[in-house]
Amino acid sequence: QKEVEQNSGPLSVPEGAIASLNCTYSDRGSQSFFWYRQYSGKSPELIMSIYSNGDKEDGRFTAQLNKASQYVSLLIRDSQPSDSATYLCAVRRVSGGYNKLIFGAGTRLAVHP
Amino acid sequence: NAGVTQTPKFQVLKTGQSMTLQCAQDMNHNSMYWYRQDPGMGLRLIYYSASEGTTDKGEVPNGYNVSRLNKREFSLRLESAAPSQTSVYFCASSPTSGGAYEQFFGPGTRLTVL
């Protein structure tokens, strides 16, 4: 079992719809969770971080965390073609006193007009 | 602020050649990381440096060495390149202080080993 799992997609949604991206993790002790967006040929860009159970909203993006079920999700409202990218989920792991992020393989999102 | 910068952007090597990938950050971050990204494999950690003067192996360190030259700079060296090291390499940095653990990435180096 991978530490951080994401459906590879592609997830195809029409413009204006809500895109829902999901991520599960195996380490129950994980405390910090991040969503990155990566356009083709570009580097990952941080879009959301979430530390507590519940929802966190930032513009059209909402991150949801459920530690009991060990999943974190990202909702994108009013999806635009410019949201088409790969979305990476990352979970912080503390190992030997040092902080590392464990990344999922990413979900490819395609927003069509 | 430039954030995280990497050089070179592209590189083609022949098997057995060596090279150093350079990374610098101007955000006064404590920690720095080197990842490689291959299709379908996601980001895999090669080496990291929790603070100036320390380095440690990540998930896939074989064939690589690193140097944390100072707080700003963290280089990755391939001593004898192999085709299996063809990949996109990303450097990242993180505050790792005050509860801030998010990582910020450089633009990447696309390396091809023939």
Chai-1 contact restraints between the chains, C-beta under 6 A:
chainA,res_idxA,chainB,res_idxB,connection_type,confidence,min_distance_angstrom,max_distance_angstrom,comment,restraint_id
A,S32,B,Y101,contact,1.0,0.0,6.0,A-B,restraint_1
A,F34,B,E102,contact,1.0,0.0,6.0,A-B,restraint_2
A,S43,B,F90,contact,1.0,0.0,6.0,A-B,restraint_3
A,S43,B,F105,contact,1.0,0.0,6.0,A-B,restraint_4
A,S43,B,P107,contact,1.0,0.0,6.0,A-B,restraint_5
A,S43,B,G108,contact,1.0,0.0,6.0,A-B,restraint_6
A,P44,B,F105,contact,1.0,0.0,6.0,A-B,restraint_7
A,L46,B,E102,contact,1.0,0.0,6.0,A-B,restraint_8
A,S49,B,E102,contact,1.0,0.0,6.0,A-B,restraint_9
A,R92,B,Y101,contact,1.0,0.0,6.0,A-B,restraint_10
A,Y98,B,A50,contact,1.0,0.0,6.0,A-B,restraint_11
A,N99,B,T96,contact,1.0,0.0,6.0,A-B,restraint_12
A,N99,B,Y101,contact,1.0,0.0,6.0,A-B,restraint_13
A,L101,B,Q103,contact,1.0,0.0,6.0,A-B,restraint_14
A,F103,B,G42,contact,1.0,0.0,6.0,A-B,restraint_15
A,F103,B,L43,contact,1.0,0.0,6.0,A-B,restraint_16
A,A105,B,G42,contact,1.0,0.0,6.0,A-B,restraint_17
